[in-house]
Amino acid sequence: MFNHFFSLLFIAQCIQNLKTETWEKWIPPFINRTDLLCPSDHCTRDPALYVTTKNDCCTCWAEPSWKLYSLTYDLVLEYTRRGGTAQLIGDTTVANARFVHSKGFLSKLPNNVCEFVNLIEIEATNNKISSIGNISCLHILDTLDLSHNSIDSIGKDTFKHLPLLRVLRLTHNGITTVEPYALAGTTMSIFLADLSFNNMTEIDMSILIPENRFCQYDFSSNNIVKIVNEQNFKIDVDKIYHGGFVNLNSNDITQWFDFKDLGIDDISILGKVMQFGFSLQNMKWTCDCRMEPFLELSQDTLKRIWRDYYNVTCWDPPEYRGVSITDFFMEEDKLHLLVCNKSSADKCPKECYCFYQPKNRRTVVNCTGVGLLELPTYVPEGDNLTLLFDENDITKLEYREYFNRSSVIRLSNNKLNTISSNAIESIDSNAVFDLSDNNMNELPRDFQSFDPCITKLGKIKISCGCGDQWLVDWVKNKRAEKCKNTTEIICFIGDEYVSTIDLDLGNFCNDDSNLIFLNILFGILIALLLGVFGVLYTFRYELFILKRRFINQKSTKIYPLFKYDVLISFDDNDAELRSWVMQKLASYLKGACYKTFIPCRDGKFGDIREEALINNINSCKNYIVILCDKYHTEDTFWTTVEWKYIWHSFKQNKERQIIIINYHQLESSEIREEKLKAFIRVGTDIDFSNRKHHLFKDIHERLGSPILTNNGLKCANIKFTAKSLHSQEMFMLDI
């Protein structure tokens, strides 16, 4: 996708007779310079005939006025030491100074070169200079020719402060390193740079694509093996790169460029550098998949702007050696032949041939006729796989991970007799799927998602039954009669072979509509029963509590085995709650002749706590559980244990009652323990904030009469009237 006139750039090295040319002043639009003259006859362009502009032409052909009219002052060189050290002699103030010294033994530029600030040209070829040194003082230097020396590297700041440097020749030096942005930058406008015949092994992308217009950068005949991007250079789509001609001929690059590594994420933006010309001849190119995306994108463009320097030829693979990339692959439309082979390291199965083909955006796994007994376990990564497994001895079509990445799956002429439903489910219904010429005698129902005109089954005979109506519907709905050459299924049913296209199962099967209705009805009943059982199981504790409350009658029988009337279980770590229980509730119950057991008060020191707790719980007739926010949590271990044995005792003895006092007014959603939650749900708990102030009355009514033991005569005649209870409760609740 190149567009430049530079193929004819260096046919002539100079204009044969400058006197016959008409020169006019030319001010480059990209540099502040007024001393350049351009040959107007040569660079007057008819836009109907030339794509390039006058500025493009003048960049290559313009010369400074002092050169055309020999308005220069030559300086004299004087060696000061035998090692090649020298100094310049002359007027330091004279304009257009020029220093020329060739075939000497200079080891570096003259020591006093910075004193001659008006130097416009330095030519010191065929010397022994090993380093350019600091020449940033020469602000108006136009030409620097240090060819045939011993310079080995160019730093990024070497020419940074030379805004008028136009011509740079460093050929035949042995240069190995040119740092990024060494030749290109906002402060530089080098028109011509010749670094050919050096020893560079790599070159940075920033050097090849400067923003300013240039004539030619010549890096030919080096040892360059790759173009790098050390500074993460990126083409800015908002800028215009005016371009020039880049000569990379006769280097050691073999692989086509990875444009993403070179800062070009989308090669379509190469239109930004359409005015660049790149010559890439006389190199051993590998013509493979790396070339294809670029060539495909530039195919139409190259036909319009063909230049001889685009004539790049292949070296590898051997079958394409010497073939012109443009003539063979592009003009003959054979870009599909540019592929990259995959090896076993890329998961290509043994004995198979795998390659990536960017023209068709696919990876091909060709295992045709290699004697496979089963499907390969793995294939190369990537989407849009083409799997060619024809002419093998595969008997089972089993699930493989790569099926869902495949657009073509060919398994014709195998020995398939078993097809896995999982395998069929993993294959895209739009995939080209060929199973013709196999030994299949059944088809999984999953085939109904495929189009029989795309999925090639060939002509197969299978056993059919009354449950295969889907097969008949599939063939008819997909209009398989139009593609009988692709897929035709013959059913063996009722001692006959019938094509599914003509098959009517009603002629072979009884009407099973009644059976279907019964099956549906039975299914509904089962679903309802499961729902009922689910509800009963979910609310089993609530139902148990309600049963105990409304079905079982309270007994007036006195149980002499009960030692206590009631056990009070609560979180004794809550100081406020503990105070209320001890001072109010326990006092009230004692005054009402109830004998209470409170674990934190009545437990004996030295007892095994859990065993003692079980005995005391079993010795109580009823239980009061004061529910607070930490009653049954990980932080209150012993109240959790108490509740466990209280529930067990309550469940075993129908005479016992559990009275829940909702101290913190918790909602059922705030309680994790299912049995405690059930008491709240059925509403059997006593709200601690009872506004009618009937808390103790409710407790008294639920507990019933106290056990009459040694003090039975004293308590036997006690009667609690509503009024006395109300007065006492008002006093007790005053916390």
Stockholm file with secondary structure:
# STOCKHOLM 1.0

chainA/1-735         MFNHFFSLLFIAQCIQNLKTETWEKWIPPFINRTDLLCPSDHCTRDPALYVTTKNDCCTCWAEPSWKLYSLTYDLVLEYTRRGGTAQLIGDTTVANARFVHSKGFLSKLPNNVCEFVNLIEIEATNNKISSIGNISCLHILDTLDLSHNSIDSIGKDTFKHLPLLRVLRLTHNGITTVEPYALAGTTMSIFLADLSFNNMTEIDMSILIPENRFCQYDFSSNNIVKIVNEQNFKIDVDKIYHGGFVNLNSNDITQWFDFKDLGIDDISILGKVMQFGFSLQNMKWTCDCRMEPFLELSQDTLKRIWRDYYNVTCWDPPEYRGVSITDFFMEEDKLHLLVCNKSSADKCPKECYCFYQPKNRRTVVNCTGVGLLELPTYVPEGDNLTLLFDENDITKLEYREYFNRSSVIRLSNNKLNTISSNAIESIDSNAVFDLSDNNMNELPRDFQSFDPCITKLGKIKISCGCGDQWLVDWVKNKRAEKCKNTTEIICFIGDEYVSTIDLDLGNFCNDDSNLIFLNILFGILIALLLGVFGVLYTFRYELFILKRRFINQKSTKIYPLFKYDVLISFDDNDAELRSWVMQKLASYLKGACYKTFIPCRDGKFGDIREEALINNINSCKNYIVILCDKYHTEDTFWTTVEWKYIWHSFKQNKERQIIIINYHQLESSEIREEKLKAFIRVGTDIDFSNRKHHLFKDIHERLGSPILTNNGLKCANIKFTAKSLHSQEMFMLDI
#=GR chainA/1-735 SS CCCCSGGGTTSSSSCSCGGGSCEEECCCTTSCCCCEEEETTTSCCCTTTCSSCHHHHHHHHCEEHHHHTTCCEECEEEECSTTSCEEEESCSSCSSEEEECCSSCCSSSCTTGGGCTTEEEEECCSSCCCCCCCCTTCTTCCEEECCSSCCCEECTTSSTTCTTCCEEECCSSCCCEECTTSSCSTTCCCSEEECCSSCCSEEEHHHHCCSSCCSEEECCSSCCCEEECTTCCCCCTTSCCCCCEEECCSCCCCSCCCTTTTTCSSGGGGGGGTTCEEECCSSCEECSTTTHHHHHHHHHHHHHSCCGGGCCBEEESGGGTTCBIIIIIITTTCGGGCCEEECGGGTCCTTCEEEEEGGGTEEEEECTTSCCSSCCSCCCSCSSEEEECCSSCCCEECCCGGGGGEEEEECCSSCCCEECHHHHHTSCTTSEEECCSSCCCCCCGGGGGSCTTTEECEEEEEECCTTCHHHHHHHHHTTGGGGTTTEEEEEEETTEEEETTTCCGGGTSCCCHHHHHHHHHHHHHHHHHHHHHHHHHHTHHHHHHHHHHHTSCCCCCCCTTCCEEEEEECCTTCHHHHHHIIIIIHHHHHHTTCCEECHHHHCCTTSCHHHHHHHHHHTEEEEEEEECTTTTSTTCHHHHHHHHHHHHHHHHCTTCCEEEEETTCCCGGGCCSHHHHHHHHHTCSEETTCTTCCHHHHHHHHHCSCCCSTTHHHHHTCCCCHHHHHHHHHHHTCC
#=GC SS_cons         CCCCSGGGTTSSSSCSCGGGSCEEECCCTTSCCCCEEEETTTSCCCTTTCSSCHHHHHHHHCEEHHHHTTCCEECEEEECSTTSCEEEESCSSCSSEEEECCSSCCSSSCTTGGGCTTEEEEECCSSCCCCCCCCTTCTTCCEEECCSSCCCEECTTSSTTCTTCCEEECCSSCCCEECTTSSCSTTCCCSEEECCSSCCSEEEHHHHCCSSCCSEEECCSSCCCEEECTTCCCCCTTSCCCCCEEECCSCCCCSCCCTTTTTCSSGGGGGGGTTCEEECCSSCEECSTTTHHHHHHHHHHHHHSCCGGGCCBEEESGGGTTCBIIIIIITTTCGGGCCEEECGGGTCCTTCEEEEEGGGTEEEEECTTSCCSSCCSCCCSCSSEEEECCSSCCCEECCCGGGGGEEEEECCSSCCCEECHHHHHTSCTTSEEECCSSCCCCCCGGGGGSCTTTEECEEEEEECCTTCHHHHHHHHHTTGGGGTTTEEEEEEETTEEEETTTCCGGGTSCCCHHHHHHHHHHHHHHHHHHHHHHHHHHTHHHHHHHHHHHTSCCCCCCCTTCCEEEEEECCTTCHHHHHHIIIIIHHHHHHTTCCEECHHHHCCTTSCHHHHHHHHHHTEEEEEEEECTTTTSTTCHHHHHHHHHHHHHHHHCTTCCEEEEETTCCCGGGCCSHHHHHHHHHTCSEETTCTTCCHHHHHHHHHCSCCCSTTHHHHHTCCCCHHHHHHHHHHHTCC
//
